[in-house]
């Protein structure tokens, strides 16, 4: 429910239910008959008092440290309340003590109404101000997360482009007949990357196709010694996932798991089932990892996952007996 609707409902509740009930605590019927002007003035004053509090928002003024404004506002309201409570009324009896007692009673009732309206208004404004502060904090946290995600994306994309351009450069130098095909696949990859650069989520089949293009592009520069196994399955091809969340792991598998002169296998598996994504890579370590590049890429992915799926993912990276593996599980729903 929107904040404006909440405040509207509160105002209607006070004006149509709470304040009329409070006013009936006074001898309304007799005052309306004998002191009509005073009674109308009192009702108008109580409603005006409530909306003055709502308009000025004292808790917000306290947060802003505008204590001088609060002082003058409360001083004016106290003076007006004093004038209303001491409003001269015609004598209802020849006994002076009885007139004075009734005047004192009316003054006490006016101050009682003042305290009730003040307490209710300040309580509502305090709750609404806390609500506003919570929303502001949540909005700031959301914007911070978006900025961090944009930063991690910006760090991942140039890293990927640099490695791919290196592969294309190698094909050009060797005058491979696969060069033209490689550039076509590369253009598809670039189109995908920049068309989804600002997208929060995409269909899983699009991400799988993107990774397939990347694998095909990398396979063009590999010889018969490197065998690539790519398996993918999705029970719901339109399941939404963040774009380019897996590419760093695939990239690392090719970077450190391919060899031009030794037989090796690179396994890449993507399964989406029952609202969960299971991702796995496994490759023999065919060259020493660049600690800086590899660590930055994986760390960026981990931070991005923490922002996107807090408490809903598990990432395991291990190296055992010359085999490097990554296993990622994400609860998408």
C-alpha positions in Angstrom: 0.0 0.0 0.0 1.3 3.4 -0.9 2.4 5.8 1.8 -0.1 8.5 0.6 -3.0 6.1 0.9 -1.9 5.1 4.4 -1.9 8.8 5.5 -5.3 9.4 3.8 -6.9 6.5 5.7 -5.4 7.7 9.0 -6.8 11.2 8.4 -10.2 9.9 7.6 -10.2 7.6 10.7 -9.3 10.6 12.9 -11.7 13.1 11.3 -14.7 10.8 11.0 -14.3 8.5 14.0 -11.8 9.4 16.7 -12.4 13.1 17.0 -16.2 12.9 17.0 -16.0 10.3 19.7 -13.7 12.5 21.8 -15.9 15.5 21.4 -18.9 13.6 22.7 -17.1 13.3 26.0 -18.0 16.9 26.6 -21.6 18.1 27.3 -22.0 18.8 23.6 -25.8 19.0 23.5 -26.0 21.7 26.2 -23.0 23.6 24.7 -24.5 23.6 21.2 -27.7 25.0 22.6 -26.3 27.6 25.0 -22.9 28.4 23.5 -23.2 27.5 19.8 -20.4 29.9 18.7 -17.9 28.5 21.2 -18.7 24.9 20.3 -18.3 25.5 16.6 -15.0 27.4 17.3 -13.8 24.5 19.5 -14.5 21.9 16.8 -12.8 24.0 14.1 -9.8 24.5 16.4 -9.4 20.8 17.1 -9.5 19.9 13.5 -7.1 22.7 12.6 -4.8 21.6 15.4 -4.6 18.1 14.0 -3.8 19.2 10.5 -1.2 21.7 11.7 0.6 18.8 13.4 0.2 16.7 10.3 1.5 19.5 8.1 4.5 20.5 10.2 5.6 17.0 11.1 7.4 17.5 14.4 9.4 14.2 14.3 10.9 15.3 11.0 11.7 18.7 12.4 13.5 16.9 15.3 15.5 14.8 12.8 16.4 18.0 11.0 17.3 19.7 14.3 15.0 22.6 13.7 14.4 23.1 17.4 13.7 26.8 17.2 10.8 26.2 14.7 9.4 23.6 17.1 9.6 26.0 20.0 7.7 28.8 18.3 5.1 26.4 16.9 4.4 24.9 20.3 4.3 28.3 21.9 1.8 29.6 19.4 -0.4 26.5 19.8 -0.3 26.8 23.6 -1.3 30.4 23.4 -4.2 29.7 21.0 -5.3 26.9 23.3 -5.2 29.2 26.3 -7.4 31.7 24.4 -9.9 29.1 23.4 -10.1 27.7 27.0 -10.6 31.2 28.5 -13.1 32.3 25.9 -15.7 34.4 27.8 -19.1 32.9 27.9 -22.5 34.4 29.0 -23.5 33.8 32.5 -25.8 30.8 33.0 -26.6 31.5 36.6 -26.7 34.4 39.1 -24.2 32.6 41.4 -20.7 33.8 40.5 -19.1 30.6 41.9 -21.2 28.4 39.6 -20.2 30.5 36.5 -16.6 30.4 37.5 -16.7 26.6 38.1 -18.3 26.0 34.6 -15.7 28.3 33.0 -12.9 26.3 34.8 -14.5 23.0 33.6 -14.6 24.3 30.0 -11.0 25.3 30.2 -10.0 21.9 31.6 -11.9 20.1 28.8 -10.2 22.3 26.1 -6.8 21.4 27.5 -7.8 17.7 27.7 -8.8 17.8 24.0 -5.5 19.6 23.2 -3.5 16.8 24.8 -5.4 14.0 23.2 -5.1 15.6 19.7 -1.4 16.4 20.3 -0.6 12.9 21.5 -2.5 11.1 18.7 -1.0 13.4 16.0 2.6 13.0 17.3 2.2 9.3 17.6 1.0 9.0 14.0 3.7 11.3 12.7 6.4 9.4 14.7 5.3 6.1 13.2 5.1 7.6 9.7 8.5 9.1 10.1 10.0 5.8 11.1 8.3 4.2 8.1 9.8 6.9 5.8 13.2 6.4 7.3 13.0 2.7 6.7 11.9 3.2 3.1 14.7 5.7 2.6 17.3 3.3 4.0 15.9 0.5 1.9 16.0 2.7 -1.2 19.6 3.7 -0.5 20.6 0.1 0.0 18.9 -0.8 -3.3 20.7 1.9 -5.2 24.0 0.9 -3.6 23.4 -2.7 -4.7 22.6 -1.6 -8.2 25.7 0.5 -8.4 27.8 -2.4 -7.1 26.2 -4.8 -9.6 27.0 -2.3 -12.4 30.6 -2.1 -11.2 31.0 -5.9 -11.2 29.4 -6.2 -14.6 31.7 -3.5 -16.0 34.7 -5.5 -14.6 33.6 -8.8 -16.0 32.8 -7.6 -19.6 36.2 -6.1 -20.4 37.9 -9.2 -19.0 35.9 -11.4 -21.3 36.5 -9.1 -24.3 40.2 -9.1 -23.7 40.5 -12.9 -23.6 38.2 -13.3 -26.7 40.2 -10.7 -28.7 43.4 -12.6 -27.8 41.8 -15.7 -29.2 40.8 -14.0 -32.5 44.2 -12.4 -32.8 45.7 -15.9 -32.6 43.5 -17.1 -35.4 44.4 -14.1 -37.6 48.1 -14.7 -37.0 47.9 -18.3 -38.0 45.7 -17.4 -41.0 43.2 -20.0 -39.9 40.2 -20.8 -42.2 38.1 -20.6 -39.0 38.7 -16.8 -38.7 35.6 -15.7 -40.5 33.4 -18.1 -38.6 35.0 -16.9 -35.4 34.3 -13.2 -36.1 30.6 -14.0 -36.9 30.2 -15.8 -33.6 32.0 -13.0 -31.8 29.6 -10.5 -33.3 26.7 -12.5 -32.0 28.3 -12.5 -28.5 28.8 -8.8 -28.6 25.2 -8.2 -29.7 24.0 -10.3 -26.8 26.3 -8.6 -24.2 25.3 -5.0 -25.1 21.6 -5.7 -25.7 21.4 -7.1 -22.2 23.8 -4.8 -20.5 21.1 -3.1 -18.5 18.7 -6.0 -18.2 18.2 -7.4 -14.7 17.1 -10.8 -15.8 16.8 -12.8 -19.0 15.4 -16.1 -20.1 17.7 -19.0 -19.2 17.6 -20.4 -22.8 19.1 -17.1 -24.0 21.9 -17.3 -21.5 22.6 -21.0 -22.5 22.7 -20.0 -26.2 25.1 -17.2 -25.3 27.4 -19.6 -23.5 27.1 -22.0 -26.4 28.3 -19.3 -28.8 31.2 -18.6 -26.5 32.2 -22.3 -26.3 32.0 -22.6 -30.1 34.1 -19.5 -30.5 36.7 -20.9 -28.1 36.6 -24.3 -29.8 37.7 -22.8 -33.1 41.1 -22.1 -31.7 41.5 -25.5 -30.0 43.0 -28.6 -31.6 42.1 -32.3 -31.2 43.8 -32.5 -27.8 41.1 -30.5 -26.0 37.7 -32.1 -25.8 34.8 -29.9 -24.7 31.7 -31.4 -23.2 28.8 -29.0 -22.9 25.5 -30.3 -21.4 22.4 -28.1 -20.8 18.9 -28.8 -19.8 16.0 -26.5 -18.7 12.6 -27.7 -17.7 11.4 -24.1 -18.2 13.4 -22.3 -20.9 11.8 -19.0 -19.9 13.0 -19.2 -16.3 14.6 -15.8 -15.5 18.3 -15.5 -14.4 20.7 -12.6 -14.3 22.6 -12.2 -17.6 26.3 -13.1 -17.8 26.4 -14.6 -14.3 28.2 -17.8 -15.4 30.5 -16.7 -18.1 33.5 -16.1 -15.8 33.6 -19.7 -14.7 33.3 -20.9 -18.3 36.0 -18.5 -19.3 38.4 -19.8 -16.6 37.8 -23.4 -17.7 39.0 -22.6 -21.2 41.8 -20.3 -20.0 43.4 -22.9 -17.7 42.0 -26.2 -18.9 42.9 -26.2 -22.6 46.1 -27.6 -24.0 47.6 -27.6 -27.5 49.7 -30.8 -27.0 48.1 -32.9 -24.2 44.8 -34.6 -24.1 42.4 -32.9 -21.7 38.6 -32.5 -21.2 36.6 -29.5 -20.3 33.2 -30.2 -18.8 30.5 -27.5 -18.6 27.0 -28.4 -17.4 23.9 -26.2 -16.9 20.7 -27.6 -15.5 17.6 -25.6 -14.5 15.0 -27.7 -12.7 12.1 -26.9 -10.3 13.2 -23.3 -10.0 16.8 -24.1 -9.2 19.9 -23.6 -11.3 22.7 -26.1 -11.1 26.0 -25.1 -12.8 29.2 -27.1 -13.0 32.6 -26.8 -14.7 35.5 -29.3 -14.4 38.8 -29.2 -16.1 42.4 -30.4 -15.7 44.8 -27.7 -14.8 46.9 -27.4 -17.9 48.6 -24.2 -17.1 49.4 -22.2 -13.9 46.6 -19.9 -12.9 47.2 -16.2 -12.8 46.2 -15.7 -9.2 45.2 -12.0 -9.7 43.0 -12.4 -12.8 41.3 -15.6 -11.7 40.7 -14.5 -8.1 39.2 -11.1 -9.2 36.9 -12.8 -11.7 35.6 -15.4 -9.2 35.4 -12.8 -6.4 33.3 -10.4 -8.5 30.9 -13.3 -9.4 30.6 -14.2 -5.7 29.9 -10.6 -4.7 27.3 -10.3 -7.5 25.7 -13.5 -6.4 25.6 -12.3 -2.8 23.7 -9.1 -3.9 21.3 -10.9 -6.2 20.6 -14.1 -4.2 21.4 -13.4 -0.5 21.2 -16.7 1.3 19.9 -18.5 -1.8 23.1 -19.7 -3.5 26.0 -22.0 -2.8 29.3 -21.7 -4.7 32.1 -24.2 -4.2 35.5 -23.9 -6.0 38.0 -26.7 -5.5 41.2 -28.0 -6.8 42.1 -31.7 -6.2 44.7 -33.9 -7.8 45.2 -31.5 -10.7 41.4 -31.1 -11.4 39.8 -27.7 -10.9 36.0 -27.7 -10.5 33.3 -25.2 -9.7 29.8 -26.0 -8.6 27.1 -23.4 -8.3 23.5 -23.9 -7.0 21.1 -21.0 -7.1 17.5 -21.0 -5.8 15.9 -18.8 -8.5 12.4 -18.7 -6.8 
